[in-house]
């Protein structure tokens, strides 16, 4: 994807960045991007820890329920 970028292309891109954002603003942008990446990685780590510490789910079929009548033939939907 970026294989055909030469040194001169990179210098031109850096020059455009300096002209658009200013020399003082570029380190602030880099710092905020770095903090965002750290926060994203921390949230991914927390999410995987939450999933691994969660109790295992019950995968067995449910037993008979008290709301289902246990006597007689099954009811028909149509006659």
C-alpha positions as CSV (number, residue, x, y, z in Angstrom):
1,X,0.0,0.0,0.0
2,X,2.8,2.4,1.0
3,X,5.5,0.6,-0.9
4,X,5.9,3.2,-3.6
5,X,6.4,6.2,-1.2
6,X,9.9,7.5,-1.6
7,X,11.8,9.8,0.7
8,X,10.7,12.9,-1.2
9,X,7.0,11.9,-1.0
10,X,7.3,11.6,2.8
11,X,9.0,15.0,3.0
12,X,6.3,16.6,1.0
13,X,3.6,15.0,3.3
14,X,5.4,16.3,6.4
15,X,5.7,19.8,4.9
16,X,2.0,19.8,4.2
17,X,1.2,18.6,7.7
18,X,3.4,21.4,9.2
19,X,1.7,24.0,7.0
20,X,-1.8,22.8,7.8
21,X,-1.5,22.2,11.6
22,X,1.5,24.2,12.6
23,X,4.7,23.0,14.2
24,X,3.4,23.3,17.8
25,X,0.2,21.4,17.1
26,X,1.8,18.2,15.6
27,X,3.2,16.9,18.9
28,X,-0.1,17.4,20.6
29,X,-1.9,15.5,17.8
30,X,0.7,12.6,18.2
31,X,0.2,12.6,21.9
32,X,-3.6,12.4,21.7
33,X,-3.4,9.6,19.1
34,X,-1.0,7.7,21.4
35,X,-3.4,8.1,24.3
36,X,-6.3,6.9,22.2
37,X,-4.4,3.8,21.2
38,X,-3.4,3.0,24.8
39,X,-7.1,3.5,25.9
40,X,-8.3,1.2,23.1
41,X,-5.8,-1.5,24.0
42,X,-6.7,-1.2,27.7
43,X,-10.4,-1.6,27.0
44,X,-9.7,-4.6,24.8
45,X,-7.7,-6.2,27.6
46,X,-10.5,-5.4,30.1
47,X,-13.1,-6.9,27.8
48,X,-11.2,-10.2,27.4
49,X,-10.6,-10.4,31.1
50,X,-14.3,-9.9,31.8
51,X,-15.2,-12.6,29.4
52,X,-12.7,-15.1,30.8
53,X,-13.8,-14.4,34.4
54,X,-17.5,-14.7,33.6
55,X,-19.2,-17.8,34.9
56,X,-19.8,-20.5,32.3
57,X,-23.2,-20.5,30.7
58,X,-25.6,-23.3,31.2
59,X,-25.9,-25.0,27.8
60,X,-28.2,-27.8,28.9
61,X,-31.8,-27.8,27.7
62,X,-34.3,-26.2,30.1
63,X,-36.2,-28.5,32.3
64,X,-40.0,-28.6,32.6
65,X,-41.4,-25.3,33.6
66,X,-44.1,-24.8,36.2
67,X,-46.2,-22.6,33.8
68,X,-46.6,-25.5,31.4
69,X,-49.5,-27.9,32.3
70,X,-48.1,-31.3,33.0
71,X,-51.4,-33.3,32.7
72,X,-53.4,-34.3,29.7
73,X,-52.8,-34.3,26.0
74,X,-51.0,-31.4,24.2
75,X,-53.4,-28.7,23.1
76,X,-54.1,-28.4,19.4
77,X,-53.7,-25.1,17.6
78,X,-56.5,-25.8,15.2
79,X,-59.4,-28.3,15.0
